[in-house]
Amino acid sequence: KIRGYRDADEKWRASLIEAAKIAIKQINYPKALTFLEQLPVEDEEAAALYRDCTYYPAVNASVRGDYEEAIALFEKIPDHRDSAEQITKCRYDWAGALFDAGDFAQAETLYTALGEYADAADKLTAVRYAKAEAALAAGDTQSIDQAAALFAELGEYGESAAKLLDAFAPGAALAVAFIRLSSLFNNSCRSKIIFQTPA
């Protein structure tokens, strides 16, 4: 290239911009960056294309369900295009994927952070209900106590009232009592239980 001669500088710049755009269309972002990095940082068009080389890979990551990577990329360019909105959407979609996979704890954390976004509040209630059902099904003392607390908080949602009764049903109460009694005597070597039958 011949720089500094008439319009040579502008032609050189235009050729780099065009080459970068072609590389971006070909989804070859590293190649696009090699062209853009030759331009001054104050070149606004080049700077926007440079950010596109992060934006589009982030969109692709989101589409394939790699939400954690997508969020990390979007957070590098929060003011570019709709990155801020995409971050929130990725968190919402990620929470849904975690819910479907049975990771209720992390899904609950994400839905809680989303606040009033879309139907995140409703999804949060559904996650807590599923979490309570899983705890009730686990059957151990701590899990049953956790389930009872969750169902009590859920009030009239779904079958929460009936599930709450299940947590304190005679069978459940007997199981809990047995577990607690077994734990008590297993942890004490000095304890003995003597059963006597009539002669």
C-alpha positions as CSV (number, residue, x, y, z in Angstrom):
1,K,0.0,0.0,0.0
2,I,1.1,3.6,-0.6
3,R,0.3,5.6,2.5
4,G,0.4,9.4,2.7
5,Y,-0.1,9.9,-1.0
6,R,-3.3,11.7,-2.0
7,D,-6.2,9.4,-1.0
8,A,-4.0,6.3,-0.5
9,D,-4.7,6.4,3.3
10,E,-8.4,6.5,2.9
11,K,-8.3,3.7,0.3
12,W,-6.1,1.6,2.6
13,R,-8.6,2.2,5.5
14,A,-11.6,1.3,3.2
15,S,-9.9,-1.9,2.0
16,L,-9.3,-3.0,5.6
17,I,-12.9,-2.2,6.7
18,E,-14.3,-4.1,3.7
19,A,-12.0,-7.1,4.3
20,A,-13.1,-7.2,7.9
21,K,-16.8,-7.1,6.9
22,I,-16.3,-10.0,4.5
23,A,-14.5,-12.0,7.2
24,I,-17.3,-11.3,9.7
25,K,-19.9,-12.5,7.1
26,Q,-17.8,-15.7,6.7
27,I,-17.9,-16.1,10.5
28,N,-14.1,-15.8,10.6
29,Y,-13.8,-13.4,13.5
30,P,-10.1,-13.9,14.2
31,K,-9.3,-13.0,10.6
32,A,-11.6,-9.9,10.8
33,L,-9.6,-8.8,13.9
34,T,-6.3,-9.0,12.1
35,F,-7.6,-6.3,9.7
36,L,-9.3,-4.2,12.3
37,E,-6.3,-4.1,14.6
38,Q,-4.4,-2.3,11.9
39,L,-6.7,0.7,12.2
40,P,-6.6,3.5,14.8
41,V,-8.5,3.0,18.0
42,E,-10.4,6.2,17.4
43,D,-11.9,4.9,14.1
44,E,-15.5,4.5,15.2
45,E,-16.6,2.2,12.4
46,A,-13.6,-0.1,13.0
47,A,-14.3,0.0,16.7
48,A,-18.0,-1.1,16.1
49,L,-16.8,-4.0,13.9
50,Y,-14.3,-4.9,16.5
51,R,-17.1,-5.3,19.1
52,D,-19.1,-7.2,16.6
53,C,-16.4,-9.8,16.6
54,T,-17.3,-10.4,20.3
55,Y,-21.1,-9.9,19.9
56,Y,-21.7,-12.5,17.2
57,P,-19.8,-15.3,18.9
58,A,-21.8,-14.5,22.0
59,V,-25.0,-14.8,20.0
60,N,-23.8,-18.1,18.6
61,A,-23.0,-19.4,22.1
62,S,-26.4,-18.4,23.3
63,V,-28.1,-20.2,20.4
64,R,-26.3,-23.4,21.1
65,G,-27.2,-23.2,24.8
66,D,-23.7,-22.3,26.1
67,Y,-25.2,-19.6,28.3
68,E,-22.3,-19.1,30.6
69,E,-19.9,-18.4,27.7
70,A,-22.4,-16.2,26.0
71,I,-22.9,-14.1,29.2
72,A,-19.1,-13.8,29.7
73,L,-18.8,-12.5,26.1
74,F,-21.7,-10.1,26.2
75,E,-20.4,-8.7,29.5
76,K,-17.2,-7.6,27.6
77,I,-19.4,-5.3,25.4
78,P,-22.3,-4.3,27.6
79,D,-23.1,-1.1,25.6
80,H,-22.8,-2.6,22.2
81,R,-26.1,-3.3,20.3
82,D,-28.5,-5.2,22.6
83,S,-25.8,-6.9,24.7
84,A,-27.4,-5.8,28.0
85,E,-30.8,-7.3,27.0
86,Q,-29.0,-10.4,25.7
87,I,-27.3,-11.0,29.1
88,T,-30.7,-11.0,30.8
89,K,-32.2,-13.3,28.2
90,C,-29.3,-15.7,28.5
91,R,-29.8,-15.8,32.3
92,Y,-33.5,-16.5,31.9
93,D,-32.9,-19.3,29.3
94,W,-30.1,-20.7,31.4
95,A,-32.3,-20.9,34.4
96,G,-34.9,-22.8,32.3
97,A,-32.3,-25.3,31.2
98,L,-31.1,-25.8,34.7
99,F,-34.7,-26.3,35.9
100,D,-35.3,-28.9,33.2
101,A,-32.0,-30.7,34.2
102,G,-33.2,-30.8,37.8
103,D,-30.6,-28.3,39.1
104,F,-33.2,-26.5,41.2
105,A,-30.8,-24.7,43.5
106,Q,-29.0,-22.8,40.7
107,A,-32.2,-22.3,38.7
108,E,-33.7,-20.7,41.9
109,T,-30.7,-18.4,42.2
110,L,-30.9,-17.2,38.6
111,Y,-34.7,-16.7,38.6
112,T,-34.5,-14.8,41.9
113,A,-31.9,-12.4,40.4
114,L,-34.1,-11.9,37.3
115,G,-36.8,-10.3,39.5
116,E,-39.7,-9.2,37.4
117,Y,-38.2,-10.1,34.0
118,A,-40.8,-11.8,31.8
119,D,-42.4,-14.6,33.9
120,A,-39.3,-15.2,36.0
121,A,-41.4,-14.8,39.2
122,D,-43.8,-17.6,38.1
123,K,-40.9,-19.8,37.1
124,L,-39.3,-19.2,40.5
125,T,-42.4,-20.4,42.2
126,A,-42.5,-23.5,40.0
127,V,-38.8,-24.2,40.8
128,R,-39.5,-24.0,44.5
129,Y,-42.4,-26.3,44.2
130,A,-40.3,-28.9,42.3
131,K,-37.6,-28.5,44.9
132,A,-40.1,-29.2,47.7
133,E,-41.3,-32.3,45.9
134,A,-37.8,-33.6,45.5
135,A,-37.1,-33.0,49.1
136,L,-40.3,-34.8,50.2
137,A,-39.4,-37.7,48.0
138,A,-35.9,-38.0,49.5
139,G,-37.5,-39.1,52.7
140,D,-34.8,-38.2,55.3
141,T,-35.5,-36.1,58.3
142,Q,-33.8,-32.9,57.1
143,S,-35.3,-33.2,53.6
144,I,-38.8,-33.7,54.9
145,D,-38.4,-30.7,57.2
146,Q,-37.2,-28.6,54.2
147,A,-40.1,-29.8,52.1
148,A,-42.6,-28.9,54.8
149,A,-41.2,-25.4,55.1
150,L,-41.2,-24.9,51.3
151,F,-44.8,-26.1,50.9
152,A,-45.9,-23.9,53.7
153,E,-44.4,-20.9,52.0
154,L,-46.0,-21.8,48.7
155,G,-49.5,-21.7,50.2
156,E,-52.2,-22.6,47.7
157,Y,-49.8,-23.1,44.8
158,G,-50.4,-26.4,43.0
159,E,-51.0,-29.2,45.5
160,S,-48.8,-27.5,48.2
161,A,-51.5,-27.9,50.9
162,A,-51.9,-31.6,50.2
163,K,-48.1,-32.1,50.0
164,L,-47.7,-30.3,53.3
165,L,-50.1,-32.8,54.9
166,D,-48.1,-35.6,53.3
167,A,-45.0,-34.4,55.0
168,F,-46.7,-34.8,58.3
169,A,-48.7,-38.0,57.5
170,P,-48.6,-40.8,60.0
171,G,-46.3,-42.8,57.7
172,A,-43.9,-39.9,57.2
173,A,-44.0,-39.0,60.9
174,L,-43.2,-42.7,61.8
175,A,-40.3,-42.7,59.4
176,V,-38.9,-39.5,60.8
177,A,-39.3,-40.8,64.4
178,F,-37.5,-44.0,63.5
179,I,-34.6,-42.2,61.8
180,R,-34.2,-39.9,64.8
181,L,-34.5,-42.7,67.3
182,S,-31.9,-44.8,65.4
183,S,-29.5,-41.9,65.2
184,L,-29.9,-41.3,68.9
185,F,-29.0,-44.9,69.9
186,N,-26.4,-45.4,67.2
187,N,-24.5,-42.4,68.5
188,S,-24.5,-43.6,72.2
189,C,-22.6,-46.8,73.0
190,R,-24.0,-46.7,76.5
191,S,-27.7,-46.9,75.4
192,K,-29.6,-50.2,75.4
193,I,-33.1,-51.1,74.4
194,I,-34.7,-54.0,76.3
195,F,-37.9,-55.5,74.9
196,Q,-39.9,-57.8,77.2
197,T,-42.9,-60.0,76.3
198,P,-45.4,-61.4,78.7
199,A,-44.6,-64.8,80.2
